[in-house]
Amino acid sequence: MRRSKYWMAALGAAVLVTTALAGCTGSASTQTIKETQSAKGGQESKETVSGDTSAAAEETKNVNDDGTVNNPEQVAVDANKLVMWSLFSGGDGGFMSKMIEDYNSTAPTKQVQSIMLVWADYYTKLQTAVAAGKGPDIGISHASSLPQLVEDGVVQPITSYLKEQGVDLSQHYSQASIDAVTFDGEVYAIPLDTHAEIMYFNKSILEKAGVALNGTGGVDIQSADDFYAVCDKIKAVIPEDGSTIALTNNGDDPYRLWWAVYFQMGGTPIVSDDGKKVTLDKDKAVKAAEFVKGLYDKGYVREGIDDHQKFFQSGKAGICIGGTWAVGAFEQTDNLSFVPMPFPKLFDTDNCWADSHTFILPVKKARSEADSKAAVEFMVSASMNGGTTWAGSGQIPACREVLASEEYKSLPYRSSYMSEVEKAVLPAKVSTFNGMKKGMIDSLDTIWTGKGDAASGVDALYDELESNLP
């Protein structure tokens, strides 16, 4: 396990820097759907003219209410465009669509068509499609997932394309960012951002609860007791259909909360840097789980919250523990007065959960060299030239020039949680982490849902970790 200063401190880019069931769940923008549908171009027109509407009907069934698709291979694509698969079905989806729209308007070598997959299915479908020779031209990978994709041969190196295009990553990204996407001397991805789990407060509810903001616009919380005190004040003014904290009782978000608390308690790395040994501190893991479970037991979290981001947007929660990617969505929510702040220090050390998004070039034998070059052109441009647009989602851009720009600095809120990069703890750079993560979440879910106590849940978690060792 490396703390941010080792390969995260710049995963999100220079100096302060720091975007999965990961950083990307929530309500999706309809813009992605509209873009996907309009990108069908002539093919859809031909089907309509010929009277063959069955394909269009099937595709309509393939699209979910949030704009994601269940079977990306069934989406009609424009042969004159590069196809990109994304997992941005959260508040960040619309911003990615805008980045692609802006890029397409610049008359690039080749335009891009985006298809948004169901987040939970993304990596499985990507690996399956690549193996079948039906993968996309461009993809997205979390930095934590990249080692497995590289080892499994799902992505191809882009070093030669960058050299041919005269792109020196060291001029635009920190060395730590570059190291995170480099394997055996080859670059396999372009850094896009870093995203972290932070804390949001409903300002109107804080006012009713008598909780004042401090000089930096946040809430003074320096310990678990401080946090409990704030929660108790909010709980006293929350309506019956509300919740002190907007949080699900399963999945990634309580896991991310547990992760932050575990390391704040001084927990050791989950596994060794080479991924060959479990190094979890079980006692601290149990204590961290008991803290998280206590939030449910104390009645701070309402039962049955399926989408904590939407619940907070409804104005019925005083606090939301969620990702930076929600900032843009919250800003666009009518009548929601909120303030984001870094994840607070509740225990001994000031740590948080975080990850990063990168652009990848999936292996695809049918893709021409010209198209591969064009795909890398897009990846570089989207990260560098589209970084400020992407920052609108709440993510912290990876490109140094974006971070230094006045346009980025003028965005509200973003600077308030830039410190997360210094606090973040990422997993070891090993290919087995995704399997370990799934097992950890499944084991921890038994605790949050009351199916077992913290000790038994952590025992199961430990066993899952060991079962994923090479």
C-alpha positions in Angstrom: 0.0 0.0 0.0 1.4 3.4 -0.9 0.3 6.6 0.5 -0.3 9.5 -1.8 3.2 10.9 -1.6 4.5 7.7 -3.2 2.4 7.4 -6.4 -0.7 9.3 -5.6 0.6 12.7 -4.8 0.6 13.5 -8.4 -1.8 11.0 -9.8 -4.0 13.9 -10.0 -1.3 16.1 -11.2 1.3 18.5 -9.9 1.8 20.1 -6.5 -1.6 19.9 -4.8 -3.3 17.7 -7.0 -5.1 15.0 -6.8 -12.0 11.2 -10.4 -15.6 2.4 -9.6 -18.9 1.4 -8.3 -16.0 4.0 -8.3 -15.9 7.4 -8.6 -18.7 7.6 -10.8 -22.1 6.5 -9.6 -25.3 8.6 -9.4 -27.6 10.2 -11.9 -26.5 10.3 -15.5 -26.7 13.1 -18.0 -29.1 12.6 -20.9 -26.5 14.3 -23.0 -24.6 11.1 -23.4 -27.7 9.3 -24.7 -28.5 12.1 -27.1 -24.9 12.1 -28.4 -24.9 8.3 -28.8 -28.2 8.4 -30.7 -27.2 11.2 -32.9 -23.9 9.6 -33.6 -25.6 6.8 -35.4 -25.9 9.1 -38.4 -26.7 7.5 -41.8 -27.0 4.0 -40.5 -30.1 4.8 -38.4 -31.6 6.8 -41.3 -31.1 3.8 -43.7 -33.0 1.5 -41.3 -35.9 4.0 -41.0 -36.1 4.4 -44.8 -36.2 0.7 -45.4 -38.9 0.3 -42.8 -36.8 -1.9 -40.6 -37.5 -0.5 -37.2 -36.7 -3.7 -35.2 -33.1 -2.8 -34.7 -34.0 0.6 -33.4 -36.6 -0.9 -31.1 -34.0 -3.3 -29.7 -31.6 -0.5 -29.1 -34.2 1.4 -27.2 -34.6 -1.5 -24.9 -30.8 -1.6 -24.5 -30.7 1.9 -23.1 -31.5 2.4 -19.4 -33.3 5.4 -17.9 -29.9 6.9 -16.8 -28.5 6.8 -20.3 -26.3 3.7 -19.7 -26.5 0.7 -22.1 -26.6 -2.9 -21.2 -25.0 -4.3 -24.3 -22.6 -1.7 -25.9 -21.9 -4.0 -28.9 -25.6 -3.5 -29.9 -25.3 0.3 -30.1 -25.2 1.5 -33.7 -22.0 3.3 -34.3 -20.7 5.7 -36.9 -17.9 4.0 -38.8 -16.3 7.4 -39.3 -15.8 7.9 -35.6 -13.7 6.4 -32.9 -15.8 4.6 -30.3 -15.2 5.3 -26.7 -16.7 3.2 -23.8 -17.0 5.1 -20.6 -18.3 4.4 -17.1 -19.2 7.9 -16.1 -22.8 7.3 -15.1 -22.6 9.7 -12.2 -22.8 13.5 -12.1 -19.7 13.5 -14.2 -21.2 11.9 -17.3 -22.5 15.1 -18.8 -19.1 16.8 -18.4 -17.4 14.0 -20.3 -20.0 14.4 -23.1 -19.3 18.1 -23.2 -15.5 17.4 -23.5 -16.2 15.0 -26.4 -18.6 17.5 -28.1 -16.0 20.2 -27.8 -13.3 18.0 -29.2 -15.4 16.9 -32.1 -16.1 20.6 -33.0 -12.3 21.2 -33.5 -12.2 19.2 -36.8 -9.8 16.6 -35.3 -8.2 13.8 -37.3 -11.2 11.6 -36.3 -14.2 12.4 -34.1 -15.3 10.4 -31.1 -18.6 8.7 -30.3 -19.2 7.9 -26.6 -21.1 4.9 -25.2 -21.8 4.8 -21.5 -21.9 1.4 -19.9 -23.5 0.3 -16.6 -20.7 1.0 -14.1 -21.0 -2.4 -12.4 -20.6 -4.2 -15.7 -17.9 -2.0 -17.3 -14.7 -3.9 -16.6 -16.2 -7.3 -17.2 -17.7 -6.2 -20.6 -14.5 -4.4 -21.6 -12.4 -7.5 -21.0 -14.9 -9.8 -22.7 -15.3 -7.5 -25.7 -11.5 -7.1 -26.1 -11.0 -10.9 -26.0 -13.6 -11.3 -28.7 -12.1 -8.6 -30.9 -15.1 -6.3 -30.4 -13.8 -3.8 -27.9 -13.9 0.0 -28.2 -11.2 2.3 -29.7 -10.8 4.2 -26.4 -11.6 3.3 -22.9 -11.4 4.5 -19.3 -9.6 2.8 -16.4 -9.2 3.6 -12.8 -5.5 3.7 -11.8 -6.3 0.9 -9.3 -7.7 -1.3 -12.1 -4.9 -0.6 -14.7 -2.4 -3.2 -13.4 -4.9 -6.0 -14.0 -5.8 -4.7 -17.5 -2.2 -4.5 -18.4 -1.4 -8.0 -17.1 -4.4 -9.4 -18.8 -3.5 -7.9 -22.2 -6.6 -5.7 -22.4 -4.7 -2.5 -23.1 -1.8 -1.7 -25.4 1.1 0.6 -24.7 1.0 4.1 -26.3 4.6 5.1 -25.8 5.4 5.0 -29.5 2.3 7.1 -30.4 3.2 9.8 -27.9 6.7 10.0 -29.2 5.5 10.2 -32.8 3.2 13.0 -31.8 5.9 14.8 -29.9 4.1 14.5 -26.5 6.4 14.5 -23.5 4.3 13.5 -20.5 6.9 14.8 -18.1 6.2 18.4 -19.4 2.5 18.1 -18.4 2.2 15.6 -15.5 4.0 14.8 -12.4 6.4 11.9 -12.3 4.1 10.1 -9.9 1.2 10.4 -12.4 3.4 9.0 -15.1 4.7 6.2 -12.8 1.1 5.2 -12.1 0.4 4.5 -15.8 3.8 3.0 -16.7 4.6 -0.7 -16.6 8.0 -2.2 -17.6 9.0 1.1 -19.2 5.9 1.5 -21.4 3.2 4.1 -20.9 -0.3 2.5 -21.0 -2.6 5.4 -20.2 -3.1 9.1 -20.1 -3.8 10.5 -16.6 -7.1 12.4 -16.5 -7.9 13.2 -12.8 -8.0 12.2 -9.2 -11.2 11.8 -7.2 -11.6 11.4 -3.5 -14.3 10.7 -0.9 -15.2 13.9 0.8 -18.0 15.3 3.0 -20.8 17.6 1.9 -23.1 19.6 4.2 -26.5 21.0 3.5 -26.1 24.7 4.6 -29.8 25.2 5.2 -30.0 22.3 7.6 -26.8 23.3 9.3 -28.3 26.7 10.0 -31.4 25.1 11.5 -29.2 22.8 13.6 -27.2 25.7 14.9 -23.9 24.5 13.4 -21.8 27.4 12.2 -19.3 27.2 9.4 -15.7 28.1 10.2 -13.5 30.7 8.5 -12.7 28.4 5.6 -16.4 27.6 4.9 -16.3 24.1 6.4 -17.4 22.5 9.6 -15.0 22.2 12.6 -14.5 18.4 13.1 -11.3 17.2 14.6 -12.4 14.0 16.2 -15.0 11.3 16.1 -16.7 13.0 19.1 -16.8 16.3 17.2 -18.5 14.4 14.3 -21.0 12.8 16.6 -21.9 16.2 18.1 -22.6 17.7 14.7 -24.6 14.6 13.7 -26.7 14.9 16.9 -27.5 18.5 16.2 -28.5 17.7 12.6 -30.5 14.6 13.7 -32.6 16.8 16.0 -33.9 18.9 13.0 -34.2 16.3 10.3 -37.8 15.4 9.2 -39.0 11.9 9.5 -38.4 11.1 5.9 -34.9 12.6 6.1 -31.5 11.3 7.2 -28.7 12.9 9.1 -26.2 11.3 6.7 -26.9 10.3 3.2 -25.1 6.9 2.8 -26.1 3.5 1.3 -25.8 0.4 3.5 -23.8 -1.6 1.0 -21.4 -1.2 -1.8 -18.5 1.2 -2.4 -19.4 4.2 -0.3 -19.5 2.5 3.2 -16.4 0.6 2.0 -14.6 3.9 1.2 -15.6 5.3 4.6 -14.3 2.2 6.3 -11.0 2.5 4.3 -10.5 6.1 5.4 -11.2 5.3 9.1 -9.0 2.2 9.0 -6.0 4.2 7.9 -6.9 7.1 10.2 -6.6 4.6 13.0 -3.1 3.8 11.9 -4.0 0.6 9.9 -1.2 -1.1 8.1 -1.3 -1.6 4.3 -4.0 -4.1 3.2 -1.5 -6.2 1.2 2.3 -5.9 0.6 3.5 -3.9 -2.4 4.2 -7.0 -4.4 0.7 -8.3 -3.6 2.0 -11.6 -2.3 1.1 -11.2 1.4 -1.9 -9.9 3.4 -0.7 -7.3 5.8 -4.1 -6.1 7.1 -4.2 -5.1 10.8 -7.4 -7.1 11.8 -7.9 -5.4 15.1 -7.9 -1.9 13.6 -10.0 -3.2 10.7 -12.6 -4.4 13.2 -12.6 -1.1 15.1 -13.0 0.8 11.8 -15.9 -1.4 10.9 -17.5 -0.9 14.3 -17.2 2.9 13.9 -19.0 2.8 10.5 -21.7 0.4 11.8 -22.2 2.7 14.7 -23.4 5.4 12.3 -26.2 3.2 11.3 -26.9 2.0 14.8 -27.1 5.5 16.1 -29.8 6.3 13.6 -27.7 8.7 11.6 -28.3 6.9 8.4 -31.9 6.2 7.2 -32.5 2.7 6.0 -33.2 2.0 2.4 -31.1 4.8 0.8 -30.2 3.3 -2.6 -28.7 6.4 -4.1 -27.1 8.7 -1.5 -26.2 11.3 -4.0 -29.8 11.8 -5.2 -31.0 11.6 -1.6 -28.8 14.5 -0.7 -29.9 16.4 -3.7 -33.5 16.1 -2.5 -32.5 18.3 0.4 -33.5 15.7 3.0 -30.0 15.0 4.4 -27.7 17.2 6.4 -24.5 15.3 5.4 -23.4 13.3 2.4 -20.3 11.2 2.4 -19.5 10.9 -1.2 -17.1 11.5 -4.1 -15.7 14.7 -5.5 -17.6 13.9 -8.8 -20.8 14.9 -7.2 -19.8 18.6 -6.9 -20.9 19.4 -10.5 -24.2 17.7 -10.1 -24.9 19.4 -6.8 -24.1 22.8 -8.3 -26.8 22.2 -10.9 -29.4 21.1 -8.4 -32.2 23.7 -7.8 -32.6 24.9 -4.2 -29.7 22.9 -2.9 -27.4 25.1 -0.7 -24.3 23.0 0.1 -20.7 23.2 1.1 -18.0 20.5 0.4 -15.0 19.9 2.6 -12.2 17.4 2.9 -12.9 14.2 4.7 -12.4 15.2 8.3 -9.8 13.9 10.7 -11.7 11.6 13.0 -8.9 9.6 14.5 -5.1 9.6 14.8 -4.0 10.5 11.2 -5.6 12.5 8.5 -6.3 10.1 5.6 -9.0 9.5 3.0 -9.9 7.2 0.2 -9.2 8.2 -3.4 -8.5 6.9 -6.9 -7.9 8.2 -10.4 -9.3 7.9 -13.9 -7.1 7.4 -17.0 -7.7 7.1 -20.7 -6.6 3.8 -22.2 -6.2 2.3 -25.7 -7.8 -1.1 -25.6 -6.3 -3.9 -27.7 -8.2 -4.1 -31.0 -6.7 -5.9 -34.0 -9.3 -4.4 -36.4 -8.3 -0.9 -35.5 -5.9 0.7 -38.1 -2.7 2.4 -37.1 -4.2 5.7 -38.2 -7.1 5.2 -35.9 -4.8 4.2 -33.0 -2.9 7.4 -33.5 -6.1 9.4 -33.7 -7.3 7.7 -30.5 -4.2 8.8 -28.6 -4.6 12.3 -30.0 -8.0 12.4 -28.4 -6.8 11.0 -25.1 -4.1 13.7 -24.8 -6.3 16.5 -25.9 -9.2 15.5 -23.6 -6.9 15.5 -20.6 -5.0 18.7 -21.4 -7.5 20.8 -23.3 -10.6 19.4 -21.8 -9.3 19.4 -18.3 -11.1 22.5 -17.2 -14.4 21.3 -18.5 -13.8 18.0 -16.7 -13.0 19.9 -13.5 -16.6 21.2 -13.7 -17.7 17.8 -12.5 -15.7 18.2 -9.3 -12.8 16.0 -10.3 -9.3 17.3 -9.8 -7.5 17.5 -13.2 -4.2 15.7 -13.8 -2.7 18.2 -16.2 -0.5 20.8 -14.6 -1.5 23.5 -17.1 -5.1 23.0 -16.2 -4.5 23.3 -12.5 -2.4 26.5 -13.0 -5.0 28.1 -15.3 -7.1 31.1 -14.1 -10.2 29.4 -15.5 -9.7 26.4 -13.1 -8.8 28.6 -10.1 -12.0 30.6 -10.6 -14.2 27.5 -10.2 -16.0 27.6 -6.8 -15.4 24.9 -4.1 -12.6 23.0 -5.9 -9.7 24.5 -3.8 -11.5 23.5 -0.6 -10.7 19.8 -1.0 -7.4 19.9 -2.9 -5.7 18.8 0.3 -7.2 15.3 -0.2 -4.3 14.4 -2.5 -1.9 14.6 0.5 -4.1 12.5 2.6 -5.1 9.8 0.2 -4.1 6.1 0.7 -4.2 4.0 -2.5 -3.9 0.2 -2.8 -0.7 -1.4 -3.8 0.0 -1.3 -7.6 -0.9 -5.0 -8.1 -3.1 -6.8 -10.6 -5.1 -8.7 -7.9 -6.6 -5.7 -6.2 -9.9 -5.7 -8.0 -10.6 -9.2 -6.9 -9.6 -8.3 -3.4 -11.8 -5.2 -3.4 -14.9 -7.1 -4.4 -14.3 -9.6 -1.7 -13.7 -6.8 0.9 -16.9 -5.1 -0.1 -19.0 -8.3 0.0 -17.6 -9.1 3.5 -18.1 -5.6 4.9 -21.7 -5.5 3.5 -22.6 -8.3 5.9 -21.7 -5.9 8.8 -23.6 -2.8 7.5 -26.7 -4.9 6.7 -26.7 -6.6 10.1 -26.0 -10.1 8.8 -22.9 -10.5 11.0 -20.8 -8.6 13.5 -17.6 -6.7 12.8 -15.3 -9.4 13.8 -16.8 -12.1 11.6 -17.1 -9.7 8.7 -13.4 -8.8 9.0 -12.5 -12.5 9.3 -14.3 -13.1 6.0 -12.6 -10.1 4.5 -9.2 -11.4 5.5 -10.0 -14.8 3.9 -11.1 -13.1 0.7 -7.8 -11.2 0.6 -5.8 -14.4 1.0 -7.8 -16.2 -1.6 -6.8 -13.5 -4.2 -3.1 -13.8 -3.5 -1.0 -15.1 -6.5 
